[in-house]
Amino acid sequence: MSDPALKRITQRLTSALDRDRLVYETTHDLRNTLKVDRVVLYYFYRHWTGQVTYEALQSKQFSILGSTGPDDCFNGDYASWYEQGRIRAIDDIEIEPITPCHREFLQRLQVRANLVVPVLNNLGLWGLLIAHNCQDTKHWQPADLDVMKAASLALANSPSIANTN
């Protein structure tokens, strides 16, 4: 390829396909390993604004693809905690001491148990890797957190994600 513009376009497409394949495989592997109803990637496309861009589902009834977070609940405090590497495991949203808007948001998404791990690339908080149990509570084991952290790190270190917004 001698055309530099065509070469750049081809490289971007290849990178996007690599990223898509990696995220697809990661979310599906996590759903099977953790034995949960749903694993999603919440991608930040602007400063603290994002949406669910990938999901692996136990059943189509649990789909939340394209969902955005509640602006009032995911504010600068939450974002800064995740930027610092915060991992949040909630075994049962009904008894966990969380804000009412957070609980209502999770209920609307059919979440009963929640595990959130940040994906931190070279530029900061790129996204959130999230496991949901929708039908029942789930006691998250240390091994569950370890597998989610390892998957998050693998995503963050991928050449197709490491330096992207």
C-alpha positions as CSV (number, residue, x, y, z in Angstrom):
1,M,0.0,0.0,0.0
2,S,1.6,3.2,-1.1
3,D,-1.2,5.6,-0.2
4,P,-0.6,6.8,3.4
5,A,-4.3,7.7,4.0
6,L,-5.4,4.2,2.9
7,K,-2.8,2.6,5.1
8,R,-4.0,4.6,8.2
9,I,-7.6,3.6,7.5
10,T,-6.7,0.0,7.1
11,Q,-4.7,0.1,10.4
12,R,-7.6,1.7,12.2
13,L,-10.0,-0.9,10.9
14,T,-7.7,-3.7,11.9
15,S,-7.2,-2.3,15.3
16,A,-11.0,-1.9,15.8
17,L,-11.6,-5.5,14.7
18,D,-8.9,-6.8,17.1
19,R,-10.4,-4.8,19.9
20,D,-13.9,-6.1,19.1
21,R,-12.8,-9.7,19.0
22,L,-10.8,-9.3,22.3
23,V,-13.7,-7.7,24.1
24,Y,-16.2,-10.2,22.7
25,E,-14.1,-13.2,23.8
26,T,-13.3,-11.6,27.2
27,T,-16.9,-10.9,28.1
28,H,-18.1,-14.4,27.0
29,D,-15.3,-16.1,28.8
30,L,-16.0,-14.2,32.0
31,R,-19.7,-15.0,31.8
32,N,-19.0,-18.7,31.6
33,T,-16.2,-18.6,34.2
34,L,-18.2,-16.6,36.7
35,K,-21.5,-18.4,35.9
36,V,-23.4,-15.1,35.9
37,D,-26.4,-13.8,33.9
38,R,-24.5,-11.0,32.2
39,V,-21.1,-9.5,31.6
40,V,-20.8,-6.1,29.9
41,L,-18.3,-3.6,28.9
42,Y,-19.3,0.0,29.7
43,Y,-17.1,2.2,27.4
44,F,-16.5,5.9,28.1
45,Y,-16.7,7.7,24.8
46,R,-16.5,11.2,26.5
47,H,-15.5,12.4,29.9
48,W,-17.7,10.3,32.3
49,T,-20.2,9.7,29.5
50,G,-20.5,6.2,28.1
51,Q,-22.7,3.2,27.3
52,V,-22.8,-0.6,27.3
53,T,-21.0,-1.5,24.0
54,Y,-20.6,-5.2,24.6
55,E,-22.5,-7.9,26.5
56,A,-22.4,-11.6,27.0
57,L,-25.8,-13.0,28.1
58,Q,-27.2,-16.1,29.7
59,S,-30.5,-15.1,28.1
60,K,-31.6,-12.4,25.7
61,Q,-34.0,-11.1,28.3
62,F,-31.1,-9.6,30.2
63,S,-29.8,-7.5,27.3
64,I,-28.9,-3.9,28.2
65,L,-26.8,-3.2,25.1
66,G,-26.6,0.6,24.5
67,S,-27.7,1.5,28.0
68,T,-26.1,4.6,29.5
69,G,-25.4,5.2,33.2
70,P,-27.4,7.4,35.4
71,D,-25.8,10.9,35.2
72,D,-26.8,11.8,38.7
73,C,-25.3,8.6,40.3
74,F,-22.1,8.3,38.3
75,N,-20.6,11.6,39.1
76,G,-17.0,12.8,39.6
77,D,-16.7,11.0,42.9
78,Y,-17.5,7.5,41.5
79,A,-15.4,8.2,38.4
80,S,-12.4,9.3,40.4
81,W,-12.7,6.2,42.6
82,Y,-12.6,3.9,39.5
83,E,-9.7,6.0,38.1
84,Q,-7.8,5.1,41.3
85,G,-8.6,1.4,40.7
86,R,-11.6,0.9,42.8
87,I,-13.3,-2.5,42.5
88,R,-16.9,-2.8,43.7
89,A,-18.5,-6.1,44.6
90,I,-22.2,-6.1,45.7
91,D,-23.6,-9.5,46.7
92,D,-27.2,-8.2,47.0
93,I,-28.2,-4.7,45.9
94,E,-31.3,-4.9,48.1
95,I,-29.3,-4.9,51.4
96,E,-26.2,-3.1,50.3
97,P,-25.9,0.5,51.7
98,I,-25.9,2.3,48.3
99,T,-27.7,5.5,47.3
100,P,-31.3,5.2,46.4
101,C,-30.7,6.4,42.8
102,H,-28.0,3.8,42.4
103,R,-30.3,1.0,43.7
104,E,-33.1,2.1,41.5
105,F,-30.8,2.2,38.5
106,L,-29.6,-1.3,39.1
107,Q,-33.1,-2.6,39.7
108,R,-34.1,-1.1,36.3
109,L,-31.3,-3.1,34.7
110,Q,-32.5,-6.3,36.5
111,V,-29.3,-6.5,38.6
112,R,-29.3,-8.4,41.9
113,A,-25.5,-8.8,42.4
114,N,-22.9,-6.6,40.8
115,L,-19.1,-6.7,40.3
116,V,-17.4,-3.7,38.7
117,V,-13.7,-3.5,37.7
118,P,-12.2,-0.5,35.9
119,V,-10.4,-0.8,32.6
120,L,-7.5,1.7,33.0
121,N,-5.4,2.3,29.9
122,N,-2.5,4.6,29.4
123,L,-4.9,7.6,29.2
124,G,-7.0,6.8,32.3
125,L,-10.4,5.3,32.8
126,W,-11.3,3.7,29.5
127,G,-14.3,1.6,30.6
128,L,-15.8,-0.6,33.2
129,L,-15.9,-4.4,33.1
130,I,-19.1,-5.4,34.9
131,A,-20.6,-8.8,35.9
132,H,-24.2,-9.0,36.9
133,N,-26.2,-11.7,38.4
134,C,-29.8,-10.9,37.6
135,Q,-31.9,-13.7,39.0
136,D,-30.4,-14.1,42.4
137,T,-27.8,-12.8,44.8
138,K,-24.2,-13.9,44.5
139,H,-21.4,-14.0,47.0
140,W,-18.4,-12.9,45.1
141,Q,-15.3,-14.9,45.9
142,P,-11.7,-13.6,45.9
143,A,-11.2,-15.8,42.7
144,D,-14.0,-13.9,41.0
145,L,-12.3,-10.6,41.7
146,D,-9.0,-12.0,40.5
147,V,-10.4,-13.2,37.2
148,M,-12.1,-9.9,36.5
149,K,-9.0,-7.9,37.4
150,A,-6.9,-10.1,35.1
151,A,-9.4,-9.7,32.3
152,S,-9.4,-5.9,32.8
153,L,-5.7,-5.8,32.7
154,A,-5.5,-7.8,29.5
155,L,-8.0,-5.4,27.9
156,A,-6.1,-2.4,29.1
157,N,-2.8,-3.7,27.9
158,S,-4.1,-4.7,24.4
159,P,-2.5,-2.6,21.7
160,S,-6.0,-1.8,20.4
161,I,-7.0,-0.3,23.7
162,A,-3.9,0.9,25.5
163,N,-3.7,4.3,24.0
164,T,-7.2,5.0,23.0
165,N,-10.1,7.1,24.3
